[in-house]
Every structure is written in structure tokens, then in C-alpha cells.
Amino acid sequence: MALFCGGATMTYLELDESSTNFAHCFRNQGLRPGDRVAIHWSNSFDVVQLFFALFKAGLIGVTINTRLKPPEISYILSHSEARVCFSEPALGPFARAAAPACPIVTELPKAGTSDDQPAALPEPDPEQPALILYTSGTTARPKGIVHTHRSLSQIGLLGTQVIVVPGDRGADLCVLPLMHAAAWVSLLASLRLKFPSVLLPRFDPGAVLDAIERFQCTHMVCMPALWVLVLEEQKRKPRQVSSLRTALAGGDAVSQPLQRRFEAIFGIPLTEGYGMTEAVPLICNPKGAIRSGAMGVPLNGAEVRIVDLSGHEVAEGESGEIIVRSPNICAGYWKDPEATRAAIRDGWLYTGDLGSRDANGYYWFRGRKKEIIIRAGSNISPQEVEEALCRHPAVLEAGVVGRPDALYGEVVVAFVVLRQGATAEPQQLRSFAQEYLADYKLPESILFLEALPKGPTGKVQRRALKEMI
């Protein structure tokens, strides 16, 4: 089995040998276990080799999304105290502009001569940090989320429950960058299953469909906003994608209108799951028992509770904070013990997300604590309003935020992207949404945009929407 990227192939044996050689190079160059090494590189054989070499050498990989600008790169390099940064050749100037004091390397390590004595590699320690994934920073400065060798291994193990059906054979399509936690689910689960994995250097809906057709890909994990683009491209220019058997969406709420449109075009359900950079995957809809609109049920090994502000479990159907206990939970936040203590208590990760559990054990996403709009004392979930608007045939996407109001405290404001060639007036959409929403949940104003602002991972940036009001 192998990795595929572009027109090239790398077997897993070649990956193992090359990453071991690179690990020896790192040690010979003076890097020591625990040192941080940043990776600023698109999906490729190179980036996979670099990360696995770091793991073998006892070094800590630091992810830098290739879409970040120099000030953002500078913060991550400084905060992580990276000893060196490996940057894709085309991206090297951005990295150098960001941090002149940090060595920027734009080529892979060179193997030593046969006379060189390879430096001994450390014994693997499951509890030692292996990877720092920096969040997109939609609410504040990015946090460095620390995964150990053990939690990374468990990400792959739990991932085998969601990307493949027992007895299945095929190829996984990895469209998200390895700076994103969900990409590690795809890659590590595929490695565990000795399953081929197709890497795309960057997301492009046409390239996604072409890869499914060319490599007969059977599984893919993606953000809901990116699935929308794939769906529109398949409508515009259909490809032969009958090989695709599992389409997973996570990282944000998945609207039921999107799920219906997806199944109508692809012939398979768009399966919703739940996880976060701190712990992924956690919850997923089981094959053959998918409930549209639900996140699903906890994976084997993951425990989930819904609790109130006092930490007590709430009754079925009631909303509360989602807390989880699972072997793939991160060790905490880099250089932020206070945030770590607040998020991880007695082994439970307090997610900051709101959810509920029904009588059948399925969990439902109800919003994020910090995103909830409070109008005259009533809580309003932005996702609920967005889903109602997206039911309208003219609406492609919607983003909802709260606006301060002297009378009600907050009122609802919606930003809408219309489908190509479609037209609609704000009052039409408001009247349409009234069929699905209580009056107090209806948008006070609806604004039209060419596109919603999104972060490097494809999530809608509500903070940017608020700044537009």
C-alpha cells in the first residue's frame, strides 16, 4: 500500500525508510528530543516524511497553515520557540519575512555519507509531546494544542471506526492540510489499516472530484463549507464518483438541507461526525443508522456527557455543554497551564460546545457557548437560524451573528450568499424562515455577500461577520 500525490507514488516501506534517515539527520544536526520544529508545507510526500521523521527523533512538530500571513506565522514561531522551520520553497519568503531570527529551511534534510555514524534515536515515550496543532484563532490568539505520541496513535485508532466499513477496500482521499486535525484522522487511520491514501496539495473542488474518479477513492473527510463547493462543482461538471462510499463532514454544523442535496447528487448520505482539534474523532453517525441533523453516537472508547453550569448531567433532550473523556484527548495547551486547567478537569475535556442527547443515545449539536445569541433572555442558536435560511432554494450559505441592541440586548443578523444566478429579497427570506423559526429568532436584518469570510480550515469566521455590522 502507498501514498499517492500528483502522478507519484510512495510505498509505506519507502516512507518508513526515508523518515528514519531524516530522523538521524536531525539528531546529527544537533536537534534534541523536545525541540520544536515548525512545518510550513503543503500536503505532499515531503511533509509526511518530515512529520514522521520528527516523531522518530523525539522532536515536536509545529504546524503552520500555508494560508497564514507573516504576522500570523511570526506569532506561531515565537510562541512555540521553534528551533527551525521547514518551509515549502515557494513559501520560504513568507516565513523569512515573518521571523528573520528563525532558521528557515526550504529543502529536505540531506542523508549523511556511509562513513557517518548515525545518531541514536530515542526510545519512543507515549506520554511525550509529538505535535502542536495551532488553532485558527477565530476568537483570540491561536492556541497551540499539544498531542502526545499516545493521543496521536489513538486519533488513528478511533479514526478506523469512521473512515472505513469492516471488509472494505479502497483509497482514502486526504483533502485537508496536515495542519488540520481531521487530516491526521485520515492519514493515521489509513496507515493503521494499510490503506492507500491520496494526498491533495491544496483544496480545489474540481481536483477533489478528479481524484475520486482517477483513484477510485472510497472515503473522504471534509468541512461542511467545503462539501458545499464540491457539491456545486459536481452539479456543474459531473464526474464518475460511484466509488465514494463514505463522505464525512465535521468541524462545523452540518445542515439538513445540505445533507439532502448531497444525497440527491452523490447517492450516498453525507455523514455527520463530531470532534475538535483537542480530540478527534469522538462522535459519528453509524453506517446504516444515520440520523439527519444529529452528530451521531460516541465511538468505542469515547465517553460523552451533557452537563449544566454546575457540571451535573442534564435530562434527555435538554441542552448543555458537551464534555468528553477519550484516549485521543490532547495533553493541553502549549505554554498555557491556565487554559489547560480550565478545559481539562478530572480527565474530562470541556468543549465549550452545546449539545443534547435524545432517547436513542444520539447527540445533537446546539451551538457554541460563546456564539449563542441572547435576545431578551432567550437563547438563540446561530446554527438553527442558518439552517432555516439554507432551506430556501436561492440560498447557498448563511452566517448568523448577534448585534447589540438597546432594547433586547442582542438581535439576530444574517449574512447570506445566494446561488449563482439566483435572486431573493431580505423580506422574502425572512418570511420563508418564519415557517421554521419562532418570531424572536428571525433575523432583524439580512445582508448579502459574495462569499462568507472563512478561516484557514474553512470555518465561517463569525468574528469577521460581527465586524461588518
matplotlib code that plots the C-alpha trace (Angstrom):
import matplotlib.pyplot as plt

x = [0.0, 1.1, 0.7, -0.3, 0.2, 0.0, 1.4, 3.9, 3.7, 5.5, 5.1, 4.8, 8.1, 9.8, 8.1, 9.4, 13.0, 13.2, 11.7, 14.2, 17.1, 15.7, 15.4, 19.1, 19.9, 18.0, 19.9, 23.3, 22.5, 22.2, 18.4, 17.4, 14.3, 11.7, 12.9, 10.2, 10.4, 7.9, 6.5, 5.1, 4.4, 1.5, 0.3, 3.0, 5.3, 7.8, 5.6, 4.6, 8.3, 9.2, 6.5, 7.3, 11.0, 10.3, 8.2, 11.0, 13.7, 11.7, 11.2, 7.9, 6.3, 4.7, 2.1, 1.8, -1.0, 0.2, -2.6, -1.3, 0.3, 3.7, 2.4, 0.5, 3.5, 5.7, 3.4, 3.5, 7.2, 7.8, 5.2, 6.4, 10.1, 10.8, 14.4, 14.0, 11.2, 10.9, 9.1, 7.9, 10.3, 7.5, 6.5, 10.0, 9.9, 6.8, 8.4, 11.7, 9.7, 7.8, 10.8, 14.2, 15.8, 14.4, 16.4, 14.2, 15.0, 13.4, 14.7, 14.6, 17.5, 20.4, 21.4, 24.9, 27.7, 28.3, 31.1, 28.8, 27.9, 24.1, 22.9, 20.9, 17.2, 15.4, 13.1, 9.5, 7.7, 3.9, 3.4, 5.8, 4.5, 4.7, 2.7, 1.5, -1.6, -2.3, -6.0, -7.1, -7.6, -11.2, -11.8, -8.4, -4.7, -4.1, -3.7, -1.1, -2.8, -0.4, -0.8, 1.4, 2.5, -0.3, -3.1, -1.9, -2.0, -5.5, -6.6, -5.7, -7.3, -10.6, -10.4, -10.6, -14.2, -15.3, -13.5, -13.9, -16.5, -15.1, -14.1, -14.0, -11.0, -10.3, -8.5, -8.8, -8.8, -7.0, -8.0, -7.4, -3.9, -1.9, -2.2, -5.8, -6.6, -9.1, -6.3, -4.5, -7.6, -7.5, -3.7, -3.2, -6.3, -5.2, -1.8, -3.2, -5.4, -2.6, -5.0, -3.7, -4.1, -4.3, -3.0, -4.1, -1.6, -4.5, -8.2, -9.9, -13.4, -12.6, -9.3, -11.3, -13.7, -11.0, -9.1, -12.1, -12.7, -9.0, -8.0, -11.5, -11.4, -13.9, -13.6, -13.2, -13.4, -14.1, -15.6, -19.3, -18.4, -16.0, -18.5, -20.8, -18.2, -17.7, -21.4, -21.7, -18.8, -20.3, -23.6, -21.6, -19.4, -20.4, -17.6, -17.8, -17.7, -19.6, -16.6, -17.2, -18.9, -18.2, -18.5, -17.8, -18.5, -17.2, -15.7, -18.9, -22.6, -24.0, -27.3, -30.1, -30.7, -27.0, -27.4, -30.5, -28.8, -25.7, -27.5, -29.6, -26.5, -24.0, -26.4, -24.9, -25.5, -23.3, -22.4, -22.0, -19.5, -18.1, -14.6, -12.3, -8.6, -8.2, -9.8, -10.9, -12.9, -15.4, -18.9, -20.2, -23.4, -23.1, -23.4, -26.9, -28.4, -27.7, -30.0, -30.0, -29.1, -27.6, -23.8, -24.3, -23.3, -20.0, -17.3, -16.0, -13.6, -15.1, -17.4, -19.7, -21.9, -24.1, -23.8, -25.2, -23.2, -22.6, -21.2, -24.3, -25.7, -28.9, -32.0, -32.6, -33.5, -32.1, -29.2, -25.9, -22.2, -20.6, -17.8, -15.8, -13.3, -11.4, -7.8, -7.3, -7.7, -4.7, -2.3, -3.3, -2.3, 1.3, 2.6, -0.9, -1.5, -4.4, -6.3, -5.3, -6.8, -10.0, -10.5, -9.4, -10.8, -10.5, -9.8, -12.8, -12.5, -15.0, -15.5, -17.4, -19.9, -23.6, -25.5, -28.3, -28.9, -32.1, -33.7, -31.9, -28.4, -27.8, -26.1, -27.2, -25.2, -26.9, -24.2, -21.2, -21.4, -19.6, -21.7, -25.2, -27.3, -29.3, -32.3, -34.4, -33.2, -33.9, -31.0, -30.8, -28.5, -26.9, -26.8, -30.6, -31.2, -28.6, -30.3, -33.7, -32.3, -30.4, -33.7, -34.5, -33.6, -31.9, -29.5, -26.1, -24.7, -25.6, -23.8, -25.6, -24.3, -25.8, -25.9, -26.1, -29.5, -30.6, -34.0, -33.4, -29.7, -29.0, -30.8, -30.1, -28.3, -27.9, -25.3, -26.4, -24.6, -27.0, -26.6, -25.2, -28.0, -30.5, -32.2, -34.0, -35.0, -34.4, -38.1, -38.7, -36.0, -37.3, -40.9, -39.6, -37.6, -40.7, -42.1, -39.4, -38.4, -40.1, -40.5, -37.8, -35.3, -35.9, -33.1, -33.7, -31.6, -30.3, -27.2, -25.9, -22.3, -20.4, -18.8, -18.7, -15.3, -13.7, -10.6, -7.8, -9.8, -12.9, -15.0, -17.1, -15.4, -18.3, -15.9, -15.3, -19.1, -19.6, -17.1, -19.2, -22.2]
y = [0.0, 3.5, 7.2, 8.9, 12.6, 14.0, 11.4, 9.9, 7.0, 6.3, 3.0, 2.8, 1.0, 3.9, 6.3, 4.3, 4.2, 7.8, 9.2, 7.1, 8.6, 12.1, 11.5, 10.5, 13.7, 15.8, 14.2, 14.6, 18.3, 18.9, 18.8, 17.1, 15.4, 18.0, 20.7, 22.2, 22.1, 24.0, 22.7, 25.2, 23.0, 21.9, 18.2, 16.2, 13.2, 15.8, 16.9, 13.4, 12.3, 15.4, 14.8, 11.2, 11.9, 14.4, 11.8, 9.2, 11.7, 12.7, 16.2, 18.1, 19.1, 22.5, 23.1, 26.3, 26.6, 27.6, 30.2, 32.3, 35.7, 36.7, 38.2, 35.0, 32.9, 35.1, 34.5, 30.7, 30.5, 32.8, 31.2, 27.7, 28.7, 26.7, 25.8, 25.7, 26.0, 23.8, 25.8, 24.8, 26.5, 28.7, 29.8, 30.4, 34.2, 34.4, 32.5, 34.5, 37.8, 36.5, 35.6, 36.7, 35.2, 31.7, 29.4, 28.7, 25.6, 25.0, 21.6, 18.2, 17.0, 15.5, 12.0, 11.6, 9.6, 6.0, 7.0, 9.0, 7.4, 7.7, 9.3, 7.0, 7.6, 7.9, 5.2, 6.3, 7.7, 7.6, 10.5, 12.9, 15.7, 14.8, 17.5, 21.1, 22.0, 25.7, 26.7, 29.2, 31.8, 32.8, 34.1, 35.1, 34.5, 30.9, 28.3, 25.5, 22.2, 19.6, 16.0, 13.2, 10.1, 8.3, 10.7, 10.8, 7.0, 7.0, 9.5, 7.0, 4.1, 5.8, 7.1, 3.5, 3.5, 6.3, 6.2, 2.5, -0.2, -3.6, -5.6, -2.6, -1.9, 1.3, 4.6, 7.5, 11.0, 13.4, 16.9, 18.8, 20.0, 18.2, 21.4, 20.3, 17.6, 15.9, 15.3, 13.3, 11.2, 10.3, 9.7, 7.8, 5.6, 4.7, 3.8, 1.6, -0.2, -0.4, 1.5, 3.7, 7.4, 10.1, 13.5, 16.7, 19.6, 22.1, 22.0, 22.6, 21.1, 20.1, 18.4, 16.6, 15.1, 14.3, 12.4, 10.4, 9.4, 8.7, 6.8, 5.3, 6.9, 5.4, 7.7, 11.4, 13.7, 17.4, 20.5, 21.2, 24.5, 22.7, 19.9, 22.7, 23.7, 20.0, 19.6, 22.7, 21.5, 18.1, 19.8, 22.0, 19.2, 15.7, 13.1, 9.4, 9.2, 6.0, 4.6, 7.1, 5.1, 7.2, 11.0, 12.5, 16.1, 17.6, 20.6, 22.7, 22.1, 20.2, 21.5, 19.1, 20.9, 20.2, 16.6, 16.2, 17.9, 15.8, 12.5, 13.5, 14.2, 11.6, 8.8, 8.3, 10.1, 12.9, 11.5, 14.0, 13.5, 15.5, 16.2, 19.1, 19.8, 18.9, 15.4, 13.9, 11.9, 11.5, 11.0, 9.8, 8.5, 4.8, 3.2, 2.1, 4.1, 7.7, 10.4, 13.5, 16.6, 14.5, 14.3, 10.6, 8.3, 8.1, 6.0, 3.0, 4.3, 7.8, 8.9, 11.8, 13.8, 16.8, 19.0, 22.2, 25.1, 23.1, 20.1, 17.9, 15.9, 17.3, 15.3, 13.8, 16.5, 19.3, 21.4, 21.7, 21.7, 18.7, 17.2, 14.2, 11.6, 9.7, 8.4, 10.8, 13.9, 16.3, 16.9, 20.6, 24.0, 24.9, 27.3, 28.0, 26.0, 28.2, 27.4, 23.7, 23.5, 25.3, 22.9, 19.5, 18.7, 15.2, 13.7, 15.3, 17.8, 20.7, 21.5, 24.8, 23.4, 22.9, 19.8, 17.5, 13.7, 12.0, 8.9, 6.7, 7.9, 10.2, 13.6, 16.8, 19.9, 23.1, 25.7, 27.1, 28.7, 31.9, 32.1, 31.9, 35.0, 36.1, 38.1, 39.4, 36.5, 33.8, 31.8, 31.6, 29.2, 30.7, 27.3, 26.9, 30.2, 29.4, 26.0, 27.6, 30.1, 27.4, 25.6, 28.4, 27.2, 30.5, 30.3, 28.7, 29.6, 31.7, 33.0, 34.4, 36.6, 38.8, 42.6, 44.6, 46.2, 48.7, 47.1, 43.4, 43.1, 41.3, 40.7, 38.4, 39.5, 37.1, 37.2, 35.3, 34.0, 33.3, 30.6, 31.6, 33.2, 33.2, 36.3, 36.9, 39.9, 40.1, 40.1, 37.1, 35.1, 36.4, 35.3, 31.9, 31.4, 32.3, 28.9, 27.2, 29.7, 31.4, 35.2, 36.1, 34.0, 35.8, 38.0, 41.7, 42.3, 40.2, 41.3, 39.7, 38.8, 37.3, 34.9, 34.3, 35.0, 31.8, 30.8, 28.5, 25.4, 26.5, 27.5, 30.6, 33.4, 34.9, 37.5, 38.9, 39.0, 40.9, 43.5, 44.1, 45.2]
z = [0.0, -0.6, -0.7, -3.9, -4.7, -8.2, -10.5, -8.0, -5.6, -2.3, -0.6, 3.2, 3.3, 1.5, 3.9, 6.9, 5.5, 4.4, 7.6, 9.6, 7.6, 8.1, 11.9, 12.0, 10.1, 12.6, 15.5, 13.7, 13.2, 16.9, 17.4, 20.7, 22.0, 22.9, 20.5, 18.4, 14.6, 12.5, 9.3, 6.8, 3.8, 1.6, 1.5, -0.2, 0.3, 1.7, 4.5, 5.6, 5.7, 7.7, 10.3, 10.8, 11.0, 13.8, 15.7, 15.4, 16.5, 19.6, 18.3, 18.4, 15.1, 15.0, 12.3, 10.3, 7.9, 4.4, 4.1, 7.1, 6.6, 8.0, 11.3, 12.0, 11.1, 13.3, 16.3, 16.0, 15.5, 18.5, 20.8, 20.1, 20.3, 17.2, 16.7, 12.9, 10.3, 7.2, 4.6, 1.2, -1.4, -2.8, 0.8, 2.1, 1.5, 3.7, 6.5, 6.3, 6.4, 9.4, 11.6, 10.4, 13.5, 13.0, 10.5, 7.5, 5.5, 2.1, 1.2, 2.8, 5.0, 3.2, 4.2, 5.6, 3.9, 4.7, 7.0, 9.2, 12.5, 12.7, 15.9, 18.1, 18.1, 21.4, 22.7, 22.0, 25.0, 24.6, 27.0, 25.4, 23.1, 19.4, 17.7, 18.3, 16.2, 16.2, 16.1, 13.5, 16.2, 15.4, 18.9, 20.1, 19.6, 18.3, 20.9, 20.5, 21.1, 22.3, 21.2, 22.6, 20.8, 22.6, 21.7, 18.0, 18.0, 19.4, 16.8, 14.2, 16.1, 16.6, 13.1, 11.8, 13.1, 10.9, 7.6, 6.7, 6.9, 8.0, 5.0, 2.8, 0.4, -1.5, -1.0, 1.3, -0.1, 2.2, 1.0, 4.2, 5.1, 7.7, 9.8, 10.4, 13.0, 10.6, 8.1, 10.7, 11.2, 7.5, 7.3, 10.6, 10.2, 6.6, 7.9, 10.6, 8.0, 5.5, 3.3, 0.4, 0.9, -1.8, -0.8, -2.5, -2.2, -1.7, -1.7, -5.1, -5.7, -9.3, -8.2, -5.4, -7.9, -10.4, -7.7, -6.7, -10.3, -11.1, -7.9, -7.2, -3.7, -1.3, 1.7, 2.4, 5.4, 4.8, 6.4, 5.6, 3.8, 1.5, 0.8, -0.5, -3.1, -4.1, -4.5, -6.7, -8.8, -9.3, -10.4, -12.8, -14.3, -13.2, -12.7, -12.2, -8.4, -7.7, -5.8, -3.0, -0.2, 2.9, 2.9, 6.3, 7.4, 10.7, 12.2, 12.0, 12.0, 9.0, 7.8, 6.9, 3.5, 2.7, 3.6, 1.4, -1.6, -1.2, -1.1, -4.2, -6.2, -4.9, -4.0, -0.5, 2.8, 4.0, 7.4, 10.2, 12.9, 15.8, 17.1, 17.7, 17.4, 21.1, 20.5, 17.2, 16.3, 19.1, 17.8, 14.4, 12.8, 12.4, 9.0, 8.3, 11.2, 10.2, 11.7, 9.6, 11.7, 14.5, 15.2, 15.9, 18.8, 20.8, 19.2, 21.0, 23.7, 23.9, 26.7, 26.2, 28.7, 28.5, 31.6, 33.1, 34.5, 37.8, 35.9, 36.5, 33.7, 32.2, 31.2, 27.8, 25.3, 27.4, 26.1, 28.0, 27.5, 25.7, 27.8, 26.7, 28.0, 25.4, 24.9, 22.0, 24.1, 23.9, 26.8, 26.9, 25.5, 24.9, 27.5, 28.8, 32.0, 33.0, 29.8, 30.2, 33.7, 32.6, 29.6, 31.1, 34.5, 36.1, 32.7, 31.1, 28.2, 28.5, 24.8, 25.0, 22.6, 23.4, 22.6, 23.7, 23.8, 22.6, 24.0, 21.4, 22.5, 19.5, 20.2, 18.6, 18.2, 19.6, 19.1, 20.8, 24.3, 23.1, 19.9, 21.5, 20.8, 23.9, 22.9, 25.8, 27.9, 25.3, 23.8, 20.0, 18.2, 15.1, 13.5, 13.8, 12.0, 9.4, 8.7, 8.3, 5.8, 3.9, 3.2, 0.7, -2.8, -3.6, -0.6, -0.9, 2.5, 5.6, 8.6, 11.6, 14.5, 17.2, 17.1, 20.3, 20.8, 23.4, 24.0, 23.6, 24.5, 21.2, 17.9, 15.0, 11.9, 8.9, 6.1, 3.0, -0.1, -3.0, -5.5, -8.9, -10.9, -8.0, -6.6, -3.4, -1.2, 2.5, 3.3, 1.2, 3.1, 6.5, 5.6, 4.4, 7.7, 9.7, 8.7, 10.7, 13.5, 16.4, 15.8, 18.3, 16.3, 13.0, 11.6, 12.2, 9.0, 6.2, 4.3, 1.1, 0.4, -2.5, 0.0, 3.7, 5.4, 6.4, 8.3, 7.1, 7.9, 6.1, 9.1, 8.9, 10.9, 12.9, 14.4, 10.9, 10.3, 13.5, 12.4, 9.2, 11.2]

ax = plt.figure().add_subplot(projection="3d")
ax.plot(x, y, z, "-o")
ax.set_aspect("equal")
plt.show()
